[in-house]
Each structure stands twice: as C-alpha cells, then as structure tokens.
Amino acid sequence: MRRLNELLAGLALLFGVGCGSDVTDPLPKGAIAMDPPPVIYGVYWGEISGCTGLGVSMDGIRFYYVPGDGGFSSGSSADVVGVWQPGNNSITLAEYVKDNPLVVRHEMLHAILRRTDHPPEYFVDRCGVLVTH
C-alpha cells in the first residue's frame, strides 16, 4: 500500500494536479464548459463520497476542460491538469485527462471536502487509492 501511495504521489507531481485556487480566480484561460459523462462521473463521485463518508451531491458543480494535450495555468499554479475552484464551485480539467479517474476523482475530492488543501486523512488514508496525491 505504501509503495502504491508513493507511486501515485510521483504521478501527481508529474501530472501537476492543481490544489484549488483563490475564491476570486477566473476560470483558466480557454476553459470550455462540458457536461460530465453522467454514468462514469456519477460512479467516480459515488466512490469518493463513499470513502469520505460524506453524503454530498454532485449537483451544482460545473465542469470545464481546457483543450489540448498539455496542462494549463490556474491562479498562481502553472502547468496543472486539474483544479477545483471554490468561488464558482467548478472543476476544470486538461482535455487529455478528463477521462483519467485518478485526476477526476482528485478534483471531486476537493469539491466534496470544500477544501483546496490535501488533508492526509482523506487524500492518503481514506481515499488514497482512488486519487492522485
């Protein structure tokens, strides 16, 4: 388990998963609204809700993607592949990772917790096998 967590942490650094942003940050440049795939994103949400023990609805979260095969800038973070923004309750993903369950669930975990940091209780202990760190 520890080895897997170390591997996932390395992948997060490689992929540059964003940690959220300031309440006043606009959407990342070039972000396009998307309807999340209802079945698979619903499954991902259920998995994250289950590991947190929190019964939070996905209703009200807006999803966006940034076209291209690389990361994007968001707030003070450059070259990230995903970010949850509390101010507009949105998840923005790089186009090439919008089907990557580890990245999508990572941002969903931020949205469920309503936090931009990475509390180890959730990102490692409870939900670590489901998300990038």
N, C-alpha and C positions, 0 to 999 in steps of 0.2 A: 504494500500500500504506500509506504513512504517513497519507494522508487517511482511509482506512478505519479505521485504528487510532485516530485522533483522534475519529472519529465514534463508534466503539464505546466509547471511554473516556467520552465525553459521555453516551452511553446508560446506562452503568453508574452514573454519578453521578445521572442522572435516576431510574433504577430503584432505586438504593440496594442493590446486591448486597452481601451481607454477606461478611465476610472470615474467618468462623470465630468461635470463641468459646473461652472458658476451659474446661478439662477438666471442671470441676465444674458448669458451667451446665446447668440443666434444659432440656428441650425448650421451645421457645417456647409461650406460653400459647395454648391452643386447638388445638394441633397434633393432627392425626388421622393414624394410620398408613395408608399406602397401599401397594398392590402396584404397583410401577412397570410401565408398559406394556412387556412383555418385549421386543418386537421393536424399537421405536424407541429405548428406553433402552439396549438392547443395542448398537444402531448407534452411538448417541452415545458410549457407553463405548469401543467399538472405535475410534472416531475419536480420542478423547482418548488412549487407550492408544497408538495409532499415532504421534501427534505427540510424545508424551513419550519413546517408545522403551522404556517400562516395561511389562512384562507382568503387570499386576495384575488380579486377578479382582474382579468386582463382588460376589461372594458375601460375605455378612456386613455389607453396608451396608444400613441401614434407611432407608426413605423415609417422609416425612411431608409433609403440606400443612396450611396454615392457611387455613380458609375465608374467603371474602370477596373484594372487588375492590380491596384495598389491601395495603400492606406490613404487617409485624409487627415487634415488638421481640424482640431476642435478645441476652442478656447486656448489654453496655454499648452496643450498637448499636440505634438506633431506626429504624423505618420501612425495613426491609430487605425484599427479596423472595426471598432465598435465603441459606442458611447451611449449612456443613458443620461438624459438631461432632465433634472428635476423641475426646472422652471416651466417647461412645456410638456412634461411627462412623456418624453419621446425617446425612442431607441433608434439610433442611426447606425447602419452597418455598411461596410465596404461591400460593393456588389459581389465580389468573389467569395465572401464569407457568409452571405445571407442564408446559406443552406448548411453552414457549419454548426452542428449542435452545441459544441463546446463554447463557441463565441456567442451564439444567440442566447443560450441559457445563462451565460455570464452576465450579459446585459439585463436579462429578465430578472436575475437575482438582485441586481442593483434596484430595479424598479419595484420589486416586491418588498425589499427592505427599506426603500425610500432613502437610500444612503449611497454616497459616491465613494466611500472608502471600502476596504476589504476586511471586514471583521473575520478573523480566523475561525470563529465558531461556525460561521456559515460557509465561507469560501474554502475552508480546508476540512473541518471536522464533519459538518452535516452534509454539505453538497459538493465537496471537493472532487469527487469522481465524475461529476456532471458538468463542471465548468473549468475554463482556463483560470489560472491564478494570476 
